[in-house]
Amino acid sequence: MLFFKKTRGFSIIEILIVAAIIGLVGSLVITNFGTLLDAFSAKDPSVPFLEAVQEARMQAISRGESVYLRMREGACQIMNPQEEVLMSLPMPHVEAIFYGYLPQKGLSSKIAQQDSVALAVLPFGADGGSPSVQVVLSTKEDTRSFRLDSFSSCILEK
């Protein structure tokens, strides 16, 4: 004779309690998701900008022609001399201003605002070189200013 053991499942109360706990935890996660997203996206805007500078430099060398980097519509755009966009790298909520230094001053440590000129684009020659520039990146939270070296894209001074 076979005896079947009566198996017992979960009661409706237990299932409702688990569903309520999952719903509560889910609502907390969804409520705080916007805050978490803002915290993760609040990184230093100079990092993606420097990546765009390196990409523009590589594009100029590989193409054997000048390319230009400009900020437009929430992105760093890399353009050829005919102003065709070769690549667009997203940089939402970041505005950039480039200041080129006048040749007689170079990269001395005491450069005043009047010793530079605002540039609409950042040019890169076929050799990968670019003018020494002061870059001002602005976000909602803060403004960062730094100088870029002509050939290495290293930040010389913040």
GROMACS elastic network, one bead per residue, 0.5 to 0.9 nm:
[ bonds ]
;  ai    aj funct       b0    kb
    4     7     6  0.86914   500
    8    11     6  0.87169   500
   10    13     6  0.81422   500
   10    14     6  0.62616   500
   10    15     6  0.67315   500
   11    14     6  0.53647   500
   11    15     6  0.64975   500
   11    16     6  0.87928   500
   12    15     6  0.51165   500
   12    16     6  0.61434   500
   12    17     6  0.86500   500
   13    16     6  0.51142   500
   13    17     6  0.61850   500
   13    18     6  0.87081   500
   14    17     6  0.51808   500
   14    18     6  0.63186   500
   14    19     6  0.86204   500
   15    18     6  0.52497   500
   15    19     6  0.61441   500
   15    20     6  0.86224   500
   16    20     6  0.60546   500
   16    21     6  0.86316   500
   17    20     6  0.50793   500
   17    21     6  0.62724   500
   17    22     6  0.86878   500
   18    21     6  0.51370   500
   18    22     6  0.62008   500
   18    23     6  0.85474   500
   19    22     6  0.51345   500
   19    23     6  0.60702   500
   19    24     6  0.85884   500
   20    23     6  0.50246   500
   20    24     6  0.61109   500
   20    25     6  0.86689   500
   21    24     6  0.50880   500
   21    25     6  0.62074   500
   21    26     6  0.84418   500
   22    25     6  0.52533   500
   22    26     6  0.59529   500
   22    27     6  0.85411   500
   23    26     6  0.50207   500
   23    27     6  0.60746   500
   23    28     6  0.86547   500
   24    27     6  0.52388   500
   24    28     6  0.63849   500
   24    29     6  0.87878   500
   25    28     6  0.51874   500
   25    29     6  0.62984   500
   25    30     6  0.87152   500
   26    29     6  0.51387   500
   26    30     6  0.61469   500
   26    31     6  0.85079   500
   27    30     6  0.51262   500
   27    31     6  0.59727   500
   27    32     6  0.85911   500
   28    31     6  0.51198   500
   28    32     6  0.62332   500
   28    33     6  0.84356   500
   29    32     6  0.53136   500
   29    33     6  0.58420   500
   30    33     6  0.50450   500
   30    34     6  0.77435   500
   31    34     6  0.70487   500
   31    35     6  0.82532   500
   32    35     6  0.52820   500
   32    36     6  0.62806   500
   32    37     6  0.86696   500
   33    36     6  0.50339   500
   33    37     6  0.60502   500
   33    38     6  0.86087   500
   34    37     6  0.50541   500
   34    38     6  0.62249   500
   34    39     6  0.86360   500
   35    38     6  0.51707   500
   35    39     6  0.62267   500
   35    40     6  0.87677   500
   36    39     6  0.50549   500
   36    40     6  0.62790   500
   36    41     6  0.86479   500
   37    40     6  0.52588   500
   37    41     6  0.61667   500
   37    42     6  0.85974   500
   38    41     6  0.51519   500
   38    42     6  0.60195   500
   39    42     6  0.53518   500
   39    43     6  0.79289   500
   40    43     6  0.67114   500
   41    44     6  0.87948   500
   42    45     6  0.80270   500
   42   141     6  0.84271   500
   43    46     6  0.87139   500
   43    47     6  0.81450   500
   44    47     6  0.59942   500
   44    48     6  0.81693   500
   44   144     6  0.87951   500
   45    48     6  0.60540   500
   45    49     6  0.65020   500
   45    50     6  0.88502   500
   45    91     6  0.79614   500
   45    94     6  0.71363   500
   45   137     6  0.70611   500
   45   138     6  0.82149   500
   45   139     6  0.78046   500
   45   144     6  0.82204   500
   46    50     6  0.59222   500
   46    51     6  0.85320   500
   46   137     6  0.72322   500
   46   144     6  0.78333   500
   46   146     6  0.89244   500
   47    50     6  0.52772   500
   47    51     6  0.63705   500
   47    52     6  0.87907   500
   48    52     6  0.62454   500
   48    53     6  0.86908   500
   48    89     6  0.84052   500
   48    90     6  0.84974   500
   48    91     6  0.71586   500
   49    52     6  0.50193   500
   49    53     6  0.62731   500
   49    54     6  0.87276   500
   49    76     6  0.75028   500
   49    89     6  0.89121   500
   49    91     6  0.77622   500
   49   137     6  0.87728   500
   50    54     6  0.62027   500
   50    55     6  0.85648   500
   50   153     6  0.72241   500
   50   154     6  0.86040   500
   51    54     6  0.51337   500
   51    55     6  0.62051   500
   51    56     6  0.86591   500
   52    55     6  0.50060   500
   52    56     6  0.61097   500
   52    57     6  0.85541   500
   52    69     6  0.80632   500
   52    76     6  0.66565   500
   52    77     6  0.83794   500
   52    78     6  0.81531   500
   52    88     6  0.89016   500
   52    89     6  0.68069   500
   53    56     6  0.51221   500
   53    57     6  0.61709   500
   53    58     6  0.86493   500
   53    69     6  0.74537   500
   53    76     6  0.89256   500
   53   122     6  0.88827   500
   53   153     6  0.71524   500
   54    57     6  0.50772   500
   54    58     6  0.62024   500
   54    59     6  0.86167   500
   54   152     6  0.86634   500
   54   153     6  0.71885   500
   55    58     6  0.50661   500
   55    59     6  0.60876   500
   55    60     6  0.86396   500
   55    78     6  0.83660   500
   56    59     6  0.50196   500
   56    60     6  0.62050   500
   56    61     6  0.87162   500
   56    67     6  0.67578   500
   56    68     6  0.72285   500
   56    69     6  0.66716   500
   56    77     6  0.89179   500
   56    78     6  0.60796   500
   56    79     6  0.86031   500
   56    87     6  0.88252   500
   56   123     6  0.88836   500
   56   124     6  0.70905   500
   56   128     6  0.83232   500
   57    60     6  0.52326   500
   57    61     6  0.63860   500
   57    62     6  0.87105   500
   57    67     6  0.79565   500
   57   124     6  0.61137   500
   57   125     6  0.80266   500
   57   126     6  0.84158   500
   57   127     6  0.83745   500
   57   129     6  0.73775   500
   57   130     6  0.82965   500
   57   151     6  0.87377   500
   58    61     6  0.52016   500
   58    62     6  0.60299   500
   58    63     6  0.84195   500
   58   128     6  0.69178   500
   59    62     6  0.52258   500
   59    63     6  0.59000   500
   59    64     6  0.82222   500
   59    65     6  0.84999   500
   59    66     6  0.86341   500
   59    67     6  0.71993   500
   59    78     6  0.84117   500
   59    86     6  0.88355   500
   59   124     6  0.89712   500
   59   126     6  0.87065   500
   59   128     6  0.83961   500
   60    63     6  0.53505   500
   60    64     6  0.58144   500
   60    65     6  0.54844   500
   60    66     6  0.54060   500
   60    67     6  0.54397   500
   60    68     6  0.86100   500
   60    80     6  0.86392   500
   60   124     6  0.62930   500
   60   125     6  0.62527   500
   60   127     6  0.71142   500
   60   128     6  0.58440   500
   60   129     6  0.88740   500
   61    64     6  0.51698   500
   61    65     6  0.70759   500
   61    66     6  0.82516   500
   61   124     6  0.87940   500
   61   125     6  0.77522   500
   61   126     6  0.51158   500
   61   127     6  0.56297   500
   61   128     6  0.54489   500
   62    65     6  0.81636   500
   62   126     6  0.80849   500
   63    66     6  0.80847   500
   63    67     6  0.87818   500
   63   126     6  0.73911   500
   64   125     6  0.82845   500
   64   127     6  0.74630   500
   65    80     6  0.78252   500
   65    81     6  0.80645   500
   65   124     6  0.85441   500
   65   125     6  0.64926   500
   65   127     6  0.82552   500
   66    79     6  0.88638   500
   66    80     6  0.66415   500
   66    81     6  0.65144   500
   66   123     6  0.69709   500
   66   124     6  0.54746   500
   66   126     6  0.50305   500
   66   127     6  0.84251   500
   66   128     6  0.82528   500
   67    78     6  0.66292   500
   67    79     6  0.55089   500
   67    81     6  0.62141   500
   67    83     6  0.88204   500
   67    86     6  0.89589   500
   67   122     6  0.85415   500
   67   123     6  0.60265   500
   67   124     6  0.53542   500
   67   125     6  0.67375   500
   67   126     6  0.78206   500
   68    77     6  0.79737   500
   68    78     6  0.55825   500
   68    79     6  0.50959   500
   68    80     6  0.63576   500
   68    81     6  0.73888   500
   68    83     6  0.82430   500
   68   121     6  0.59955   500
   68   122     6  0.54872   500
   68   124     6  0.60015   500
   68   125     6  0.87213   500
   69    76     6  0.65819   500
   69    77     6  0.56307   500
   69    79     6  0.64266   500
   69   120     6  0.89574   500
   69   121     6  0.54736   500
   69   123     6  0.63760   500
   69   124     6  0.79260   500
   70    75     6  0.82928   500
   70    76     6  0.56864   500
   70    77     6  0.53211   500
   70    78     6  0.66954   500
   70    79     6  0.79695   500
   70    96     6  0.84584   500
   70   120     6  0.68854   500
   70   122     6  0.63860   500
   70   123     6  0.89119   500
   71    74     6  0.70306   500
   71    75     6  0.57577   500
   71    77     6  0.61342   500
   71    91     6  0.85730   500
   71    94     6  0.85867   500
   71    95     6  0.69528   500
   71    96     6  0.63549   500
   71    97     6  0.83812   500
   71   120     6  0.85922   500
   71   121     6  0.78201   500
   72    75     6  0.55148   500
   72    76     6  0.64535   500
   72    77     6  0.68581   500
   72    95     6  0.83015   500
   73    76     6  0.83741   500
   73    90     6  0.88839   500
   73    91     6  0.87856   500
   73    92     6  0.80390   500
   74    89     6  0.87488   500
   74    90     6  0.61816   500
   74    91     6  0.51971   500
   74    93     6  0.61866   500
   74    94     6  0.65770   500
   74    95     6  0.76719   500
   75    88     6  0.60724   500
   75    89     6  0.53411   500
   75    92     6  0.64255   500
   75    94     6  0.82082   500
   76    87     6  0.82467   500
   76    88     6  0.56956   500
   76    89     6  0.51004   500
   76    90     6  0.63337   500
   76    91     6  0.65171   500
   77    85     6  0.63390   500
   77    86     6  0.74713   500
   77    87     6  0.58436   500
   77    89     6  0.63592   500
   77    90     6  0.85681   500
   78    83     6  0.88523   500
   78    84     6  0.84385   500
   78    85     6  0.58100   500
   78    86     6  0.55347   500
   78    87     6  0.51900   500
   78    88     6  0.62956   500
   78    89     6  0.82642   500
   79    82     6  0.76204   500
   79    83     6  0.52601   500
   79    84     6  0.53091   500
   79    86     6  0.52622   500
   79    87     6  0.71687   500
   79    88     6  0.88710   500
   80    83     6  0.52793   500
   80    84     6  0.56303   500
   80    85     6  0.67712   500
   80    86     6  0.67430   500
   81    84     6  0.74911   500
   82    85     6  0.88954   500
   83    86     6  0.88003   500
   85    88     6  0.70999   500
   91    94     6  0.59462   500
   91    95     6  0.85717   500
   92    95     6  0.85506   500
   93   138     6  0.82104   500
   93   139     6  0.58458   500
   93   140     6  0.71594   500
   94   137     6  0.65159   500
   94   138     6  0.55816   500
   94   140     6  0.80036   500
   95   136     6  0.80709   500
   95   137     6  0.56600   500
   95   138     6  0.51186   500
   95   139     6  0.66455   500
   96   135     6  0.68265   500
   96   136     6  0.55195   500
   96   138     6  0.63665   500
   97   118     6  0.71524   500
   97   119     6  0.73253   500
   97   120     6  0.76496   500
   97   121     6  0.88599   500
   97   134     6  0.82239   500
   97   135     6  0.58516   500
   97   136     6  0.51773   500
   97   137     6  0.67259   500
   97   138     6  0.86206   500
   98   117     6  0.83131   500
   98   118     6  0.57476   500
   98   119     6  0.52276   500
   98   120     6  0.70255   500
   98   121     6  0.73346   500
   98   122     6  0.70208   500
   98   133     6  0.62807   500
   98   134     6  0.58590   500
   98   136     6  0.65754   500
   98   137     6  0.89583   500
   99   113     6  0.86541   500
   99   116     6  0.57583   500
   99   117     6  0.52557   500
   99   119     6  0.56602   500
   99   120     6  0.89161   500
   99   132     6  0.85774   500
   99   133     6  0.53391   500
   99   135     6  0.63966   500
   99   136     6  0.82542   500
  100   115     6  0.88151   500
  100   116     6  0.54220   500
  100   117     6  0.52905   500
  100   118     6  0.62505   500
  100   119     6  0.63741   500
  100   122     6  0.87251   500
  100   131     6  0.66403   500
  100   132     6  0.62576   500
  100   134     6  0.65124   500
  100   135     6  0.88891   500
  101   104     6  0.83809   500
  101   105     6  0.68620   500
  101   106     6  0.61787   500
  101   107     6  0.75363   500
  101   111     6  0.83669   500
  101   115     6  0.63776   500
  101   117     6  0.64818   500
  101   118     6  0.89511   500
  101   131     6  0.78273   500
  101   132     6  0.64977   500
  101   133     6  0.62211   500
  101   134     6  0.77130   500
  102   105     6  0.58442   500
  102   106     6  0.65958   500
  102   115     6  0.60321   500
  102   116     6  0.55267   500
  102   117     6  0.72018   500
  103   106     6  0.53849   500
  104   115     6  0.89903   500
  105   108     6  0.62846   500
  105   110     6  0.89855   500
  105   111     6  0.72362   500
  105   115     6  0.72205   500
  105   116     6  0.88656   500
  106   111     6  0.85803   500
  106   132     6  0.76877   500
  107   110     6  0.84096   500
  107   111     6  0.75428   500
  107   132     6  0.73613   500
  107   133     6  0.88873   500
  107   147     6  0.86452   500
  107   149     6  0.88039   500
  108   111     6  0.62651   500
  109   157     6  0.87031   500
  111   114     6  0.81598   500
  111   115     6  0.61924   500
  111   116     6  0.79348   500
  112   115     6  0.54364   500
  112   116     6  0.74596   500
  113   116     6  0.57809   500
  113   117     6  0.81692   500
  114   117     6  0.74603   500
  116   133     6  0.86528   500
  116   134     6  0.85167   500
  119   122     6  0.67998   500
  119   133     6  0.89812   500
  122   130     6  0.73793   500
  122   131     6  0.78272   500
  122   133     6  0.83520   500
  123   129     6  0.83669   500
  123   130     6  0.58350   500
  123   131     6  0.73313   500
  124   127     6  0.78346   500
  124   128     6  0.56205   500
  124   129     6  0.54811   500
  124   131     6  0.78651   500
  125   128     6  0.52002   500
  125   129     6  0.52865   500
  125   130     6  0.63105   500
  126   129     6  0.73590   500
  127   130     6  0.88849   500
  128   150     6  0.88330   500
  128   151     6  0.67723   500
  129   150     6  0.58272   500
  129   151     6  0.50456   500
  129   152     6  0.84486   500
  130   133     6  0.84195   500
  130   149     6  0.83104   500
  130   150     6  0.50014   500
  130   151     6  0.65026   500
  130   153     6  0.89098   500
  131   148     6  0.86379   500
  131   149     6  0.80109   500
  131   150     6  0.53503   500
  131   151     6  0.84891   500
  132   147     6  0.72305   500
  132   148     6  0.58637   500
  132   149     6  0.55482   500
  132   151     6  0.85752   500
  133   146     6  0.84169   500
  133   147     6  0.56887   500
  133   148     6  0.55931   500
  133   149     6  0.74946   500
  133   150     6  0.77849   500
  134   145     6  0.69416   500
  134   146     6  0.56537   500
  134   148     6  0.64606   500
  135   144     6  0.80489   500
  135   145     6  0.55577   500
  135   146     6  0.54482   500
  135   147     6  0.60808   500
  135   148     6  0.73896   500
  136   143     6  0.68971   500
  136   144     6  0.56803   500
  136   146     6  0.67156   500
  136   147     6  0.88928   500
  137   142     6  0.84942   500
  137   143     6  0.56685   500
  137   144     6  0.51821   500
  137   145     6  0.62926   500
  137   146     6  0.86688   500
  138   141     6  0.79744   500
  138   142     6  0.60851   500
  138   144     6  0.63856   500
  138   145     6  0.86246   500
  139   142     6  0.54732   500
  139   143     6  0.62040   500
  139   144     6  0.86278   500
  140   143     6  0.82407   500
  144   158     6  0.76826   500
  145   157     6  0.85315   500
  145   158     6  0.58865   500
  146   155     6  0.63833   500
  146   156     6  0.71393   500
  146   157     6  0.55199   500
  147   153     6  0.88807   500
  147   154     6  0.81635   500
  147   155     6  0.55864   500
  147   156     6  0.53915   500
  147   157     6  0.55233   500
  147   158     6  0.67528   500
  148   151     6  0.86359   500
  148   152     6  0.80549   500
  148   153     6  0.52999   500
  148   154     6  0.56578   500
  148   156     6  0.59620   500
  148   157     6  0.80034   500
  149   152     6  0.57599   500
  149   153     6  0.50026   500
  149   154     6  0.53968   500
  149   155     6  0.65138   500
  149   156     6  0.63953   500
  150   153     6  0.63467   500
  150   154     6  0.83895   500
  151   154     6  0.81980   500
  152   155     6  0.88007   500
  153   156     6  0.87208   500
  155   158     6  0.72441   500
